[in-house]
Amino acid sequence: MDNEISIDLFIDIFIGYTKNKDNGALGLYESIKENLMTLSTLSNLCKEYSDISKYIYNLSEEDFKLLKNFFDIGDEKKGSYNGILEDLKELSVDQKDNLKRFERHVKLSCHQRDYIVNNFTKVSDELKNVKGEIKDTENKVGNLTSNVSKASDEMGKIGKISIKLQKK
């Protein structure tokens, strides 16, 4: 199985666990522990930073929130990862390092996505404001042009009256 697909599967498992853990599904906790044990042995997978980032950046908003909650970086602070990790006492030092490496990059990718989205939203809002200001300026210029045209017409009328007065 290629690394990108494996990363997708593990992250989907974390999201699914967060989504279903309150339903009391039988064996769900043991299943997530087994999956973390498997992930801990896949050092190359835990270092696939670009694939991890790519997958996290493309998650739906709902799944992204669930993943953040799994790793205790969401708004709800109901993370599961650290508690499950503490229950995996049989992990070797290398396996723990692999999981910590994976966790760090998932968290980094989540923070980066939040940063990117927040900045995009700010820029988008600023563009909306600038567009509004441009429209207001266009309206003002239109009004000024109309007023100048009216004033020019009035000046023409005054000029004609002035010529009539001079003749009299």
C-alpha positions in Angstrom: 0.0 0.0 0.0 1.5 3.4 -0.9 2.2 5.9 1.9 -0.4 8.5 0.8 -3.2 5.9 1.0 -1.9 4.7 4.3 -1.9 8.2 5.8 -5.4 8.8 4.5 -6.6 5.6 6.2 -5.0 6.4 9.5 -6.2 9.9 9.6 -9.7 8.7 8.6 -9.5 6.2 11.5 -8.8 9.0 13.9 -11.6 11.1 12.5 -14.0 8.1 12.7 -13.0 7.4 16.3 -13.7 11.0 17.3 -17.0 10.9 15.5 -18.2 7.6 17.0 -16.5 7.4 20.4 -19.5 8.7 22.3 -21.8 6.2 20.6 -20.2 3.4 22.7 -19.3 1.3 19.7 -17.9 -2.0 20.9 -14.2 -2.5 20.4 -13.7 1.0 19.1 -11.1 1.9 21.7 -9.2 -1.3 21.2 -9.3 -0.8 17.5 -7.8 2.7 17.7 -5.1 1.3 20.0 -4.2 -1.4 17.5 -4.1 1.2 14.7 -1.8 3.4 16.7 0.4 0.3 17.4 0.6 -0.4 13.7 1.3 3.3 12.9 4.1 3.3 15.5 6.0 0.6 13.5 5.8 2.5 10.2 8.6 5.1 10.7 8.6 6.1 7.0 4.9 6.8 7.1 5.4 8.9 10.2 7.9 11.1 8.2 5.7 11.6 5.1 5.2 15.2 5.9 4.0 16.4 2.5 1.4 13.6 2.3 0.2 14.3 5.8 -0.1 18.0 5.1 -1.8 17.5 1.7 -4.4 15.2 3.2 -5.1 17.6 6.2 -5.3 20.6 3.9 -8.0 18.9 1.8 -10.2 17.6 4.6 -13.8 18.9 4.9 -14.4 21.4 7.6 -16.3 18.9 9.7 -13.5 16.2 9.4 -10.9 18.8 10.1 -12.6 19.8 13.3 -12.9 16.1 14.4 -9.2 15.5 13.7 -8.2 18.6 15.7 -10.4 17.3 18.5 -8.7 13.9 18.4 -5.3 15.6 18.9 -6.7 18.0 21.5 -6.2 21.1 19.5 -9.9 21.8 18.7 -12.3 24.2 20.4 -13.8 21.4 22.5 -10.5 20.2 24.0 -11.9 16.6 24.2 -8.8 15.0 22.7 -8.3 11.3 22.8 -4.8 10.8 21.4 -2.7 11.5 24.6 -4.9 9.3 26.7 -4.7 6.4 24.3 -1.0 6.9 23.9 -0.6 6.6 27.7 -2.4 3.2 27.5 0.1 1.9 25.0 2.7 1.0 27.6 4.2 -1.7 25.4 5.6 0.8 22.9 9.4 0.9 22.4 11.2 4.2 22.5 11.4 4.2 18.7 7.7 3.5 18.3 6.9 6.4 20.7 9.2 8.7 18.7 7.4 7.7 15.5 4.0 8.5 16.9 5.3 11.8 18.4 6.8 12.7 15.0 3.4 11.9 13.3 1.5 13.8 16.0 3.8 16.9 15.7 3.3 17.1 12.0 -0.5 16.6 12.1 -0.7 19.4 14.7 1.6 21.6 12.6 -0.5 21.0 9.5 -3.7 21.8 11.4 -2.2 25.1 12.7 -0.9 25.9 9.2 -4.4 25.3 7.7 -6.0 27.4 10.3 -3.5 30.2 9.7 -4.0 30.0 5.9 -7.8 30.0 6.2 -7.8 32.9 8.7 -5.6 35.0 6.5 -7.6 34.1 3.4 -10.7 35.2 5.2 -9.1 38.5 6.3 -7.9 39.2 2.7 -11.3 38.3 1.3 -13.0 40.6 3.8 -10.6 43.4 2.9 -11.2 42.9 -0.8 -15.0 43.2 -0.2 -14.4 46.4 1.7 -12.2 47.8 -1.1 -14.8 46.8 -3.7 -17.4 48.6 -1.7 -15.2 51.7 -1.4 -14.5 51.6 -5.2 -18.2 51.4 -5.9 -18.8 54.4 -3.6 -16.1 56.3 -5.3 -17.6 55.4 -8.7 -21.0 56.7 -7.6 -19.4 59.9 -6.3 -17.6 60.4 -9.6 -20.8 59.8 -11.4 -22.6 62.3 -9.3 -19.8 64.9 -9.8 -19.9 64.3 -13.6 -23.7 64.8 -13.6 -23.3 68.0 -11.5 -20.6 69.3 -13.8 -22.8 68.6 -16.8 -25.7 70.4 -15.2 -23.5 73.3 -14.3 -22.2 73.4 -17.8 -25.7 73.5 -19.2 -26.5 76.3 -16.7 -23.4 78.2 -17.8 -24.6 77.9 -21.4 -27.9 79.3 -20.5 -26.3 82.2 -18.5 -24.1 82.8 -21.6 -27.1 83.1 -23.8 -28.9 85.4 -21.4 -25.7 87.5 -21.1 -25.6 87.9 -24.9 -29.3 89.0 -25.0 -28.6 91.5 -22.2 -25.6 92.9 -24.1 -27.7 93.5 -27.2 -30.4 95.3 -25.2 
